[in-house]
């Protein structure tokens, strides 16, 4: 139950942007875990796929929920209602209309995305237009990730409803306990220095202190 890796980032860096960095450091130190227990802020479709494919690490943690207005309202056609033929680079809408455009580009963060657009005439005359868009005009457009990333989120959402996931994720409480110990007993939330390099040094020393305290507790037989 020792800390093996420490990362320090700017406060504005989202947690999910650091997941791969942490894993790469563990792999480089010959400490590759079989599974990585993460909270929701550190998981997205890209993390789920690349962690398993590139580093052989299974992510165990809640995946982001569908935030579309259809999902929030429990009605309408979200992307799950569209039939995607990946090999033919074509999408069919719930009314049977095929897509007209399938283009590849990158989002603002440099991640590859697929832009799909339908025929304007077909969308304008659609009898259920209000079920898939709140716009008053223009064709339907979708933004997709790669097929593996696209499939990863619904699979993850389904898995996290199972008792198996609940049992495996219960171990995450130990991670939260380590954070609580660091903030409550070792002043982890307050930096004593200015600058990220000095703050990182403080984090390293705090981790050493945590490990020493845990080692002493283990020698003395103090329960977790």
N, C-alpha and C positions, 0 to 999 in steps of 0.2 A: 504493500500500500504506500509506495514511495512515489514522489513526483520525479518524472524523468525528462521533462521538457518544459521550457519556459519561453513564451513569446510575448513581446511588448509591441503594441501598435498605437497609432494615434487614436484619440477617442472617437473620431468620426469614421473609423474603419469598421464596416459591418462585420459581424462575427463570421458570416458565411465566406467572406473573402480570405479568411485565415485558415480555414479547415485544411485545404490542400497544403499550405505552408507547414502546418503542424505535422501532417502525415509524412511529408517529404523529409522532414527533420528526423522523425522516428525511423523511417526506412534507412536513411543515411547512417543512423546510429545503431543499426542492426536491432531495432526494437519494434519491428513491424507487428502491430496487433492483428488478431484475427477479426476483431470487431471494434468499432469505434462508437461509443455511446455519446450522443450529442443531443443538445436541446434544439428546439425548433428554429432558433435564430442561426444555426450553423448548418442547416440542411436545405438543399434545393435540388432540382433535377440533375444539374451538372455534377454536383457533389456525389449524388447517389450512383451515377453511372461511372464517372471517372475514378472514384475511389475503388470500386470493385474491379474495373478493367485494368487500370494502370498500376495499382498498388496492391491489389488482392485483399482489400480491407472492406468488410461489410459494414455499412452504416446502420446503426440501430438508433432510431430517434423519430420523433413526429415530423412528418413532411408538411410543407405549406398547404393550407387549404385553398380550395377554389374560391377566388375573390370576385368572380364575375357577378354581375347583377342578377343573372339568371339563377346562379347557385344561391345567392343571398335571399332571393324571393321565392325560390323553390318552384319556378315555372319558366317557360321559354326554352329556347334551343341554345345551349352552350356548345363549346367545341366538341364535347363528347358525342353530340348528336350528328356530327358530320362524319361520313365514311371516307377515310383516307386511304388511297391506293398509293402507298409509298413507292412501289416499284415503277408505277406508271406516272408518278408525279402529278396526281390528280385527286381532287376532292369532290365529293357529291354531297349536296346539301340535303336536309330532311325532305325537301319537296322534289328531289330527284334531279336537280339542275347541276350539271358539271361545272367545275371551275374553269376559268379562262386563262388565268395567269398563275404560274408557279415560279417564283424567283428567289434566289439565294442572296443574302447580304449579311450584315452584322448589326447588332444592336449598339447602344451607346457604350457598352462595356467591352465591345469587341467580340462578343459571343456570336457564333453563326446562327442565323435564323432563316426561316422560310416564309416568304410572303405569298399568300394565296388570295386571289381576287376573282369574283364571279362577274358574269355579264351584267352591265348596268340595266339593260332592258328587262331581263328576267327578274332582277331584284326589285325594280320599280313596280312590276305587275304582280309581285308575290302576294298571295292572299293572307299569309301569316307573317308579314314583314315585321310587325311589332313584337313577334316572339323571339326574333334573333337580333334585332337592333333597335335602339332608341333614336337613331338618326332619321330624319324625315326624308332624306334623299341620299343618293349615292349607292353603289353596290356593296354587297357584303365582302368583308376582308378579314382574313385570319392571319395570325402570326404564330408559326409553329417552331418548335425546337426539332432536333433530330428525332428519328423514330424511337431510339432507345430512351432518350430523355422524355419524350412525349408519353411513353408507356410507363416510365418509372414512377411518376407521381400518383396516378390512379392505383397502381399496384401497391405503392407504399401506404396510401390512404386506406386501402382495404386491409392490408396486413396489420396496421396499427389498431384495428378494431378487434383483433383476436386475443385470446387469453395467452397465447404463446408470446406475443409481443409484450403484453403487460408484465409477464413473468421475467422476461429478459431485460426489459427497460427498468425494472425495479432496482437493478444494480446501480443505476444512474444516481440514486440517492447518495452513494458514496462520493460521487463527484461534487454534488452540492454540499456535502459535509466538508469536503476539503476546502471549498470556497468559503464556507462559513467559518471554518477554523482560521483560514488566512485573514479574513476581514475582522473577525471578532477578537482573536488573540494576538495577531501579528501586524495589525495596522495596514493591511494590504490596500485599502481603499485610498489611502492618503500618501502621496509622494513627498519625499523630503527634499527633492532636488528639482532643478529646472532642466528640461531637455530629455529627449527620449532615451539617449544612451545612458545617462545617469539613472533614469527611472528603471531601465532594464537591469542595470546592476543591482539596484535595490530589490527588484523582483527576484533576481537570482539568489541574493542573500536570504530573502524571505523564504524561498523554496528550500534552501539548505537548512534554515532554522526549523521549518516544518518537518523535514525529513529527520533531523536530529531528535525532535520531540516525539515523532512517531517511533523512531528506533528505541528510544528510552522506554516508551510505553510498552513496546513489544517485549523488551528484555524483562520488564517488571510484571508482565502478564496483565496489563490493563486492557480490559475489553474494548473493542472498537465502539 
